[in-house]
Amino acid sequence: MSFDEKLDSGLNLFRRLDPKHVKKNLDDVCTLVQNGSGDTDQLTSELLSSIDVPLESRKCSESGKEFLCCDYNRDGDSYRSPWSNKYYPPVTVDDDDAPPPYPSAILRDLEVKANESFDIYRDLYYEGSGVSSVYLWDTAEDEGEPTTLENGFAGVVLLSKETDDKSGKWDSIHVFEIIPESSSTATYNITTSVILDLASPASSLSLSGSLTRQMESSQSLSVEGGVNLETSHLINLGQLVEKAEYNIRNLLQEVYFDKLKDIIVKDLRSIGGRTDDTKQAELVKGLQGL
């Protein structure tokens, strides 16, 4: 079996497994892959980067703030905090080991401002709760090429919120790449994945799954009136993330929940003495509370 066939088989498997246990299933499959033969490291890496798992948070001891963990700020078992730029737990580097990845000074400066901006976004759109994190990295093919915002860059915006009663969780992952077209325009490619886990506390009804959508947009880079290139990128990125989340929320509520209601009404009827409309309304309420 070729590498592509193995990867396709693995991805097809996860389309059929319970999404509520995707993290455990992914760990188990990666363990099986490592015990096999062939391109085990490459196959494991592709599976880890292709399959979205619920976000986890850690606390930055230097800033006292929480940050979200993903493959883009990981080095081994350690994760870099966007607040302090330090890894937790600290990475031990031997003489033969490469140092853990860090953004360049220019991108780090923008990363700090992006985290401050999306922390405000989180506070406004997630009702003052949840956690947000932004991580940036350079996309230059030539390592000797100096890092400048004019050359473009990539990053990820992470947002996570759990309901007060722990019955629902929303994770959104926005991976983006900014490709300059000219001095005044740039193309923004954004892949948005939302992982949703909802349950009705009063019944056994639950809903888990993920949804991925892609967006490409050409945006102007206004550097007039005191607006610099950094601010222009942050404004454009914030508007695109806002649009992506708005579209997916509407898609979930208006399309998928309507389909869920049809299934309940037609096939399940009244379960456990509670009306189908009540159960569906509880799930919709859970989505609205995220």
Residue frames as qw, qx, qy, qz and C-alpha x, y, z in Angstrom:
[[0.000, 0.889, 0.458, 0.000, 0.00, 0.00, 0.00],
 [0.413, 0.488, -0.020, 0.769, 1.37, 3.39, -1.01],
 [0.195, -0.146, -0.444, 0.862, 1.77, 6.34, 1.36],
 [0.322, -0.070, -0.152, -0.932, -1.20, 8.20, -0.18],
 [0.625, -0.249, -0.650, -0.353, -3.40, 5.11, 0.16],
 [0.480, -0.256, -0.683, 0.487, -2.46, 4.75, 3.83],
 [0.013, -0.094, -0.233, 0.968, -3.22, 8.41, 4.47],
 [0.467, -0.138, -0.374, -0.790, -6.57, 8.25, 2.66],
 [0.612, -0.272, -0.741, -0.050, -7.50, 5.11, 4.61],
 [0.333, -0.221, -0.574, 0.714, -6.67, 6.84, 7.88],
 [0.174, 0.044, 0.031, -0.983, -8.70, 9.94, 7.00],
 [0.563, -0.188, -0.566, -0.572, -11.65, 7.79, 5.87],
 [0.503, -0.250, -0.778, 0.284, -11.50, 5.92, 9.17],
 [0.129, -0.216, -0.437, 0.863, -11.88, 9.13, 11.16],
 [0.356, -0.085, -0.281, -0.887, -14.90, 10.14, 9.10],
 [0.672, -0.246, -0.615, -0.331, -16.64, 7.05, 10.51],
 [0.471, -0.165, -0.687, 0.527, -15.46, 7.17, 14.12],
 [0.283, -0.835, -0.465, 0.088, -17.28, 8.99, 16.91],
 [0.317, 0.680, -0.089, 0.656, -16.10, 12.64, 16.72],
 [0.538, -0.798, 0.029, -0.268, -16.59, 12.96, 20.48],
 [0.809, -0.469, 0.286, 0.209, -13.52, 10.78, 21.01],
 [0.675, 0.716, -0.107, 0.142, -11.38, 12.08, 18.15],
 [0.043, -0.824, 0.531, -0.191, -8.36, 12.91, 20.32],
 [0.676, -0.335, 0.646, -0.119, -8.15, 9.45, 21.90],
 [0.872, 0.384, 0.302, 0.005, -8.74, 7.77, 18.54],
 [0.459, 0.841, -0.260, 0.124, -6.02, 9.88, 16.94],
 [0.287, -0.690, 0.646, -0.157, -3.54, 8.96, 19.68],
 [0.807, -0.071, 0.579, -0.093, -4.39, 5.28, 19.27],
 [0.793, 0.593, 0.129, 0.049, -4.05, 5.35, 15.49],
 [0.229, 0.866, -0.422, 0.141, -0.72, 7.21, 15.67],
 [0.529, -0.508, 0.669, -0.123, 0.56, 4.59, 18.11],
 [0.867, 0.215, 0.450, -0.005, -0.39, 1.84, 15.66],
 [0.586, 0.800, -0.097, 0.083, 1.30, 3.73, 12.82],
 [0.078, -0.815, 0.560, -0.129, 4.53, 4.09, 14.82],
 [0.667, -0.278, 0.687, -0.074, 4.56, 0.36, 15.44],
 [0.838, 0.488, 0.236, -0.058, 4.31, -0.32, 11.72],
 [0.634, -0.155, 0.405, 0.640, 6.85, -0.03, 8.92],
 [0.387, 0.629, 0.414, 0.532, 7.63, 2.44, 6.17],
 [0.140, 0.434, -0.042, 0.889, 7.16, 6.21, 6.39],
 [0.408, -0.576, -0.682, 0.188, 5.74, 6.10, 9.90],
 [0.262, -0.424, -0.230, 0.836, 6.96, 9.54, 10.98],
 [0.075, 0.006, -0.377, -0.923, 5.65, 11.24, 7.84],
 [0.353, -0.420, -0.741, -0.387, 2.29, 9.46, 8.06],
 [0.381, -0.557, -0.588, 0.445, 1.93, 10.38, 11.74],
 [0.155, -0.302, -0.020, 0.940, 2.76, 14.01, 10.96],
 [0.187, -0.160, -0.553, -0.796, 0.21, 14.14, 8.13],
 [0.395, -0.523, -0.749, -0.099, -2.52, 12.66, 10.32],
 [0.348, -0.513, -0.436, 0.652, -1.78, 15.08, 13.16],
 [0.051, -0.252, 0.135, 0.957, -1.88, 18.09, 10.81],
 [0.237, -0.169, -0.661, -0.692, -4.97, 16.93, 8.87],
 [0.459, -0.521, -0.712, -0.105, -7.28, 15.95, 11.73],
 [0.140, -0.561, 0.196, -0.792, -8.57, 18.68, 14.01],
 [0.510, -0.329, -0.746, 0.273, -8.88, 17.85, 17.70],
 [0.317, -0.893, -0.295, -0.123, -10.51, 19.89, 20.48],
 [0.287, 0.676, -0.335, 0.591, -8.27, 22.66, 21.75],
 [0.704, -0.503, -0.399, 0.305, -6.65, 22.43, 25.17],
 [0.016, 0.911, -0.119, 0.395, -5.37, 25.31, 27.25],
 [0.728, -0.174, -0.374, 0.548, -2.40, 25.82, 29.53],
 [0.241, -0.959, -0.129, 0.072, -1.39, 28.62, 31.83],
 [0.536, 0.570, -0.231, 0.578, 1.57, 30.89, 31.20],
 [0.630, -0.538, -0.384, 0.407, 3.25, 31.22, 34.58],
 [0.389, -0.033, -0.008, 0.921, 5.01, 34.45, 33.58],
 [0.170, -0.256, -0.242, -0.920, 1.91, 36.36, 32.45],
 [0.282, 0.133, 0.730, -0.608, -0.66, 34.43, 34.46],
 [0.613, 0.342, -0.077, -0.708, -2.83, 34.10, 31.34],
 [0.768, 0.115, 0.630, -0.022, -4.19, 30.99, 29.65],
 [0.274, 0.540, -0.525, -0.598, -3.17, 30.09, 26.11],
 [0.907, 0.225, 0.168, -0.313, -4.39, 27.49, 23.63],
 [0.413, -0.422, 0.756, 0.281, -2.32, 24.55, 22.42],
 [0.823, 0.509, 0.095, -0.234, -2.15, 23.26, 18.88],
 [0.890, 0.115, 0.205, 0.390, 0.33, 21.76, 16.44],
 [0.422, 0.770, 0.033, 0.477, 1.52, 25.24, 15.42],
 [0.160, -0.823, 0.361, -0.409, 2.96, 26.20, 18.82],
 [0.924, -0.337, 0.168, -0.057, 4.17, 22.74, 19.82],
 [0.380, 0.632, -0.668, 0.092, 7.69, 21.40, 20.14],
 [0.296, 0.072, -0.919, 0.249, 7.64, 17.83, 21.41],
 [0.348, -0.571, -0.736, 0.104, 5.51, 17.86, 24.55],
 [0.224, -0.451, -0.249, 0.827, 5.98, 21.61, 25.11],
 [0.230, 0.766, 0.522, 0.297, 3.83, 24.50, 23.90],
 [0.325, 0.101, -0.056, 0.939, 4.84, 28.11, 23.34],
 [0.028, -0.739, -0.536, 0.407, 2.85, 30.82, 25.10],
 [0.351, 0.659, 0.299, 0.595, 1.99, 33.81, 22.88],
 [0.310, -0.936, -0.125, -0.112, 2.06, 36.04, 25.96],
 [0.510, -0.761, 0.342, 0.208, 5.63, 35.37, 27.12],
 [0.612, 0.645, -0.443, -0.116, 7.10, 33.62, 24.05],
 [0.162, -0.469, 0.844, -0.205, 8.28, 30.82, 26.38],
 [0.632, -0.004, -0.718, -0.290, 7.65, 27.08, 26.15],
 [0.511, -0.332, 0.560, -0.561, 5.79, 25.20, 28.86],
 [0.689, -0.652, 0.107, 0.299, 7.19, 22.96, 30.13],
 [0.015, 0.840, -0.424, -0.339, 10.62, 24.39, 29.24],
 [0.902, 0.413, -0.121, 0.011, 12.37, 22.72, 26.30],
 [0.606, -0.600, 0.443, 0.278, 15.71, 21.10, 27.07],
 [0.673, 0.712, -0.186, -0.071, 18.07, 21.48, 24.10],
 [0.827, -0.310, 0.309, 0.353, 21.07, 19.19, 23.78],
 [0.199, -0.582, 0.446, 0.651, 24.12, 20.04, 21.70],
 [0.182, 0.022, 0.835, 0.518, 22.88, 17.94, 18.79],
 [0.167, 0.649, 0.738, -0.086, 19.28, 19.16, 18.94],
 [0.132, 0.456, 0.291, 0.831, 17.85, 22.06, 16.99],
 [0.063, 0.124, 0.470, -0.871, 16.38, 24.86, 19.13],
 [0.249, 0.585, 0.754, -0.165, 12.58, 25.09, 19.31],
 [0.259, 0.489, 0.432, 0.712, 10.96, 27.36, 16.71],
 [0.096, -0.639, -0.357, 0.675, 10.29, 31.01, 17.47],
 [0.415, 0.838, 0.322, 0.149, 8.89, 33.77, 15.23],
 [0.508, 0.319, -0.032, 0.799, 11.28, 36.39, 13.93],
 [0.183, -0.297, -0.380, 0.857, 11.48, 39.69, 15.81],
 [0.241, 0.004, -0.268, -0.933, 9.22, 41.42, 13.29],
 [0.539, -0.276, -0.681, -0.411, 6.59, 38.69, 13.40],
 [0.416, -0.323, -0.713, 0.463, 6.85, 38.42, 17.17],
 [0.016, 0.162, 0.198, -0.967, 6.03, 42.11, 17.48],
 [0.471, -0.070, -0.410, -0.778, 2.99, 41.62, 15.24],
 [0.525, -0.221, -0.822, -0.015, 2.07, 38.43, 17.14],
 [0.189, -0.252, -0.594, 0.740, 1.89, 40.36, 20.41],
 [0.270, 0.154, -0.010, -0.950, -0.40, 42.97, 18.86],
 [0.519, -0.080, -0.670, -0.525, -2.54, 40.26, 17.23],
 [0.410, -0.272, -0.830, 0.262, -3.05, 38.50, 20.57],
 [0.003, -0.272, -0.400, 0.875, -4.05, 41.76, 22.21],
 [0.377, 0.096, -0.304, -0.870, -6.50, 42.50, 19.36],
 [0.574, -0.137, -0.726, -0.353, -8.14, 39.06, 19.34],
 [0.239, -0.228, -0.767, 0.550, -8.36, 39.09, 23.12],
 [0.256, 0.237, 0.175, -0.921, -10.64, 42.10, 22.68],
 [0.517, 0.060, -0.586, -0.621, -12.50, 40.25, 19.90],
 [0.419, -0.155, -0.887, 0.115, -12.99, 37.26, 22.24],
 [0.032, -0.247, -0.586, 0.771, -14.26, 39.51, 25.01],
 [0.380, 0.225, -0.059, -0.895, -16.82, 41.14, 22.69],
 [0.628, 0.134, -0.534, -0.550, -18.04, 38.13, 20.72],
 [0.593, -0.087, -0.796, 0.090, -17.73, 35.41, 23.38],
 [0.521, -0.739, -0.243, -0.351, -19.39, 37.40, 26.16],
 [0.232, -0.810, 0.425, -0.330, -16.22, 37.95, 28.15],
 [0.793, -0.343, 0.501, -0.060, -15.33, 34.28, 28.53],
 [0.902, 0.411, 0.060, 0.119, -13.25, 31.75, 26.64],
 [0.546, -0.551, 0.375, 0.507, -9.60, 31.79, 25.55],
 [0.646, 0.763, 0.005, -0.016, -7.92, 33.13, 22.40],
 [0.576, -0.507, 0.427, 0.478, -4.40, 32.70, 21.01],
 [0.620, 0.775, -0.068, -0.099, -2.63, 33.79, 17.82],
 [0.675, -0.399, 0.460, 0.417, 0.61, 32.28, 16.47],
 [0.505, 0.821, -0.139, -0.225, 2.58, 33.54, 13.45],
 [0.728, -0.270, 0.482, 0.408, 5.38, 32.08, 11.34],
 [0.101, 0.639, -0.425, -0.633, 7.45, 33.04, 8.33],
 [0.843, 0.372, 0.368, -0.125, 6.67, 31.60, 4.89],
 [0.273, 0.805, -0.460, -0.256, 9.85, 32.59, 3.03],
 [0.983, 0.164, -0.072, 0.033, 11.33, 29.62, 1.16],
 [0.591, 0.481, -0.364, 0.535, 14.84, 31.04, 1.38],
 [0.652, -0.602, -0.359, 0.290, 16.01, 30.91, 5.00],
 [0.496, -0.142, -0.019, 0.856, 18.54, 33.63, 4.28],
 [0.017, 0.585, 0.390, 0.711, 15.86, 36.01, 3.04],
 [0.021, 0.047, -0.478, 0.877, 15.18, 38.78, 5.56],
 [0.058, -0.556, -0.825, 0.087, 11.79, 38.63, 7.25],
 [0.105, 0.078, 0.023, -0.991, 9.53, 41.55, 6.35],
 [0.456, 0.415, 0.617, -0.489, 5.77, 41.90, 6.36],
 [0.449, 0.591, -0.270, -0.613, 5.97, 42.86, 2.68],
 [0.199, 0.307, -0.899, -0.243, 7.07, 39.28, 1.90],
 [0.758, -0.219, -0.373, -0.488, 3.96, 37.76, 3.48],
 [0.070, -0.286, 0.851, -0.435, 3.55, 35.39, 6.39],
 [0.596, -0.274, -0.672, -0.344, 1.18, 32.81, 7.87],
 [0.127, -0.240, 0.650, -0.709, -0.43, 32.08, 11.18],
 [0.375, -0.392, -0.826, -0.151, -3.35, 30.65, 13.11],
 [0.321, -0.342, 0.234, -0.852, -6.07, 32.27, 15.20],
 [0.375, -0.207, -0.899, 0.089, -7.53, 30.02, 17.92],
 [0.399, -0.315, 0.171, -0.844, -10.72, 30.68, 19.87],
 [0.423, -0.170, -0.889, 0.046, -12.29, 28.39, 22.44],
 [0.386, -0.300, 0.278, -0.827, -15.28, 28.67, 24.76],
 [0.300, -0.195, -0.931, 0.070, -16.99, 26.22, 27.08],
 [0.438, -0.623, -0.316, -0.565, -20.45, 26.75, 28.58],
 [0.285, -0.578, 0.483, -0.592, -20.71, 27.39, 32.30],
 [0.842, -0.215, 0.343, -0.357, -22.25, 23.96, 32.95],
 [0.249, -0.446, 0.819, 0.261, -19.60, 22.20, 30.83],
 [0.690, 0.336, 0.621, -0.162, -22.30, 20.79, 28.53],
 [0.646, 0.727, 0.206, 0.113, -21.03, 22.51, 25.39],
 [0.473, -0.560, 0.314, 0.603, -17.74, 23.56, 23.84],
 [0.584, 0.804, 0.110, 0.011, -16.87, 25.57, 20.74],
 [0.549, -0.462, 0.383, 0.581, -13.36, 25.53, 19.24],
 [0.595, 0.796, 0.107, -0.036, -12.55, 27.54, 16.12],
 [0.631, -0.351, 0.402, 0.563, -9.25, 27.23, 14.28],
 [0.477, 0.867, 0.075, -0.125, -8.43, 29.78, 11.57],
 [0.671, -0.248, 0.393, 0.578, -5.26, 28.92, 9.65],
 [0.391, 0.898, 0.133, -0.150, -4.30, 31.72, 7.29],
 [0.639, -0.070, 0.297, 0.706, -1.64, 32.72, 4.79],
 [0.170, 0.903, 0.102, -0.382, -1.11, 36.27, 3.55],
 [0.672, 0.144, 0.436, 0.581, 0.35, 36.53, 0.04],
 [0.007, 0.660, -0.024, -0.751, 1.29, 40.04, -1.17],
 [0.617, 0.599, 0.469, 0.200, 0.05, 40.98, -4.62],
 [0.360, 0.673, 0.013, 0.647, 1.44, 44.51, -4.68],
 [0.241, 0.135, -0.464, 0.842, 2.41, 47.22, -2.25],
 [0.365, -0.114, 0.167, -0.909, -1.27, 48.02, -1.71],
 [0.848, -0.060, -0.112, -0.514, -3.08, 44.65, -1.92],
 [0.059, -0.344, 0.928, -0.131, -2.66, 41.13, -0.56],
 [0.710, -0.119, -0.551, -0.423, -4.48, 37.80, -0.85],
 [0.389, -0.348, 0.676, -0.519, -5.71, 36.22, 2.37],
 [0.649, -0.011, -0.712, -0.269, -6.26, 32.45, 2.29],
 [0.373, -0.331, 0.598, -0.627, -8.10, 31.24, 5.39],
 [0.558, -0.120, -0.800, -0.184, -9.11, 27.70, 6.32],
 [0.412, -0.368, 0.385, -0.740, -11.59, 27.73, 9.20],
 [0.517, -0.134, -0.844, -0.039, -12.41, 24.62, 11.22],
 [0.471, -0.424, 0.274, -0.723, -15.00, 24.58, 13.99],
 [0.388, -0.047, -0.911, 0.130, -15.22, 21.71, 16.46],
 [0.499, -0.363, 0.048, -0.786, -18.55, 21.60, 18.25],
 [0.350, -0.115, -0.909, 0.197, -19.57, 19.44, 21.20],
 [0.426, -0.276, 0.103, -0.855, -23.07, 19.97, 22.63],
 [0.293, -0.199, -0.931, 0.091, -25.16, 17.92, 25.01],
 [0.478, -0.558, -0.198, -0.649, -28.53, 18.32, 26.67],
 [0.032, -0.336, 0.762, -0.552, -28.03, 17.98, 30.44],
 [0.632, -0.025, 0.419, -0.652, -31.58, 16.73, 30.89],
 [0.929, 0.263, 0.131, -0.226, -31.33, 13.89, 28.36],
 [0.743, -0.222, 0.498, 0.389, -28.91, 11.64, 26.49],
 [0.587, 0.754, 0.241, 0.170, -29.15, 13.71, 23.32],
 [0.412, -0.662, 0.266, 0.566, -25.81, 15.12, 22.15],
 [0.655, 0.747, 0.083, 0.081, -24.18, 16.53, 19.04],
 [0.489, -0.631, 0.399, 0.451, -20.49, 16.41, 18.18],
 [0.749, 0.470, 0.344, 0.317, -18.58, 17.07, 15.01],
 [0.315, -0.508, 0.207, 0.774, -16.45, 19.44, 13.01],
 [0.514, 0.784, 0.347, 0.028, -16.97, 21.68, 10.02],
 [0.476, -0.363, 0.302, 0.742, -14.31, 23.14, 7.73],
 [0.453, 0.837, 0.305, 0.027, -14.64, 25.94, 5.22],
 [0.577, -0.105, 0.203, 0.784, -12.11, 27.84, 3.11],
 [0.173, 0.939, 0.250, -0.161, -12.09, 31.48, 2.09],
 [0.576, 0.027, 0.216, 0.788, -9.89, 33.49, -0.25],
 [0.063, 0.941, 0.323, -0.076, -10.09, 37.27, -0.35],
 [0.522, 0.324, 0.024, 0.789, -8.06, 40.05, -1.91],
 [0.309, -0.856, -0.344, 0.230, -7.79, 42.96, 0.51],
 [0.319, 0.806, -0.097, 0.489, -6.36, 46.44, 0.24],
 [0.670, -0.307, -0.326, 0.592, -3.53, 47.47, 2.54],
 [0.012, 0.922, 0.148, 0.357, -4.27, 51.01, 3.60],
 [0.659, -0.212, -0.252, 0.676, -1.25, 52.80, 5.04],
 [0.082, 0.527, 0.115, 0.838, -2.73, 56.27, 5.07],
 [0.458, -0.682, -0.093, -0.562, -3.91, 58.45, 7.91],
 [0.309, -0.599, 0.618, -0.405, -1.50, 57.02, 10.45],
 [0.949, -0.042, 0.233, -0.210, -2.40, 53.37, 9.68],
 [0.048, -0.611, 0.758, 0.223, 0.73, 51.23, 9.23],
 [0.551, 0.204, -0.736, -0.337, 1.07, 47.85, 7.53],
 [0.115, -0.013, -0.919, 0.376, 0.75, 45.94, 10.82],
 [0.344, 0.275, 0.478, -0.760, -2.53, 47.62, 11.68],
 [0.566, 0.322, -0.348, -0.674, -3.86, 47.11, 8.16],
 [0.422, 0.118, -0.894, -0.097, -3.17, 43.35, 8.35],
 [0.012, 0.137, 0.826, -0.547, -4.83, 43.12, 11.77],
 [0.461, 0.305, 0.176, -0.814, -7.93, 44.97, 10.57],
 [0.594, 0.274, -0.557, -0.512, -8.27, 42.77, 7.47],
 [0.331, 0.075, -0.933, 0.120, -7.64, 39.57, 9.40],
 [0.180, 0.162, 0.682, -0.691, -10.10, 40.49, 12.13],
 [0.567, 0.301, -0.023, -0.766, -12.85, 41.22, 9.60],
 [0.578, 0.239, -0.705, -0.333, -12.25, 37.94, 7.75],
 [0.175, -0.003, -0.922, 0.345, -12.25, 35.87, 10.95],
 [0.350, 0.224, 0.451, -0.789, -15.45, 37.61, 12.03],
 [0.624, 0.303, -0.302, -0.654, -17.05, 36.81, 8.66],
 [0.454, 0.180, -0.868, -0.088, -15.91, 33.17, 8.74],
 [0.008, -0.096, -0.852, 0.514, -17.29, 32.61, 12.24],
 [0.467, 0.273, 0.215, -0.813, -20.57, 34.34, 11.39],
 [0.610, 0.269, -0.532, -0.522, -21.05, 32.16, 8.29],
 [0.380, 0.074, -0.917, 0.094, -20.32, 28.92, 10.15],
 [0.173, 0.141, 0.683, -0.695, -22.58, 29.82, 13.09],
 [0.587, 0.293, -0.003, -0.755, -25.44, 30.48, 10.67],
 [0.557, 0.252, -0.729, -0.310, -24.69, 27.29, 8.76],
 [0.170, 0.013, -0.924, 0.342, -24.77, 25.24, 11.96],
 [0.261, 0.240, 0.575, -0.738, -27.92, 26.81, 13.33],
 [0.563, 0.398, -0.015, -0.724, -29.99, 27.19, 10.16],
 [0.637, 0.343, -0.600, -0.341, -28.93, 24.12, 8.18],
 [0.380, 0.163, -0.893, 0.178, -27.59, 21.40, 10.45],
 [0.188, 0.074, 0.714, -0.670, -29.93, 22.01, 13.36],
 [0.650, 0.237, -0.033, -0.721, -32.90, 22.10, 11.01],
 [0.632, 0.233, -0.709, -0.209, -31.80, 18.73, 9.64],
 [0.140, 0.088, -0.874, 0.458, -31.38, 17.43, 13.17],
 [0.454, 0.121, 0.399, -0.788, -34.90, 18.56, 13.99],
 [0.717, 0.240, -0.357, -0.549, -36.27, 16.71, 10.96],
 [0.479, 0.187, -0.854, 0.081, -34.50, 13.52, 12.02],
 [0.078, -0.006, 0.755, -0.651, -35.80, 13.80, 15.57],
 [0.559, 0.187, 0.191, -0.785, -39.37, 14.53, 14.52],
 [0.723, 0.282, -0.439, -0.453, -39.55, 11.86, 11.84],
 [0.671, 0.195, -0.713, 0.065, -37.58, 9.01, 13.39],
 [0.268, 0.080, -0.755, 0.594, -37.22, 9.44, 17.12],
 [0.408, -0.662, -0.488, -0.396, -40.52, 11.07, 18.01],
 [0.405, -0.776, 0.197, -0.442, -40.80, 11.65, 21.72],
 [0.699, 0.153, -0.618, 0.326, -37.92, 10.17, 23.74],
 [0.397, -0.101, -0.628, 0.662, -37.92, 9.86, 27.51],
 [0.127, -0.736, -0.618, 0.244, -41.11, 11.82, 27.89],
 [0.119, -0.621, 0.040, 0.774, -39.60, 15.08, 26.59],
 [0.607, 0.736, 0.237, -0.182, -40.77, 16.70, 23.39],
 [0.751, 0.239, 0.249, 0.564, -38.52, 16.72, 20.34],
 [0.185, 0.855, 0.103, 0.474, -38.88, 20.48, 19.97],
 [0.513, -0.847, 0.131, -0.051, -37.65, 20.98, 23.52],
 [0.826, -0.270, 0.297, 0.395, -34.55, 18.85, 22.96],
 [0.586, 0.492, 0.258, 0.591, -33.73, 20.56, 19.69],
 [0.070, -0.933, -0.063, -0.347, -34.26, 23.94, 21.30],
 [0.683, -0.690, 0.166, 0.173, -31.82, 23.01, 24.08],
 [0.763, 0.015, 0.309, 0.568, -29.11, 22.22, 21.54],
 [0.311, 0.732, 0.229, 0.562, -29.75, 25.44, 19.65],
 [0.375, -0.916, 0.001, -0.143, -29.61, 27.34, 22.93],
 [0.790, -0.427, 0.221, 0.380, -26.29, 25.68, 23.66],
 [0.614, 0.357, 0.288, 0.642, -24.92, 26.84, 20.30],
 [0.031, 0.870, 0.167, 0.463, -26.14, 30.37, 20.93],
 [0.584, -0.810, 0.050, 0.028, -24.43, 30.36, 24.32],
 [0.817, -0.118, 0.178, 0.535, -21.00, 29.67, 22.79]]
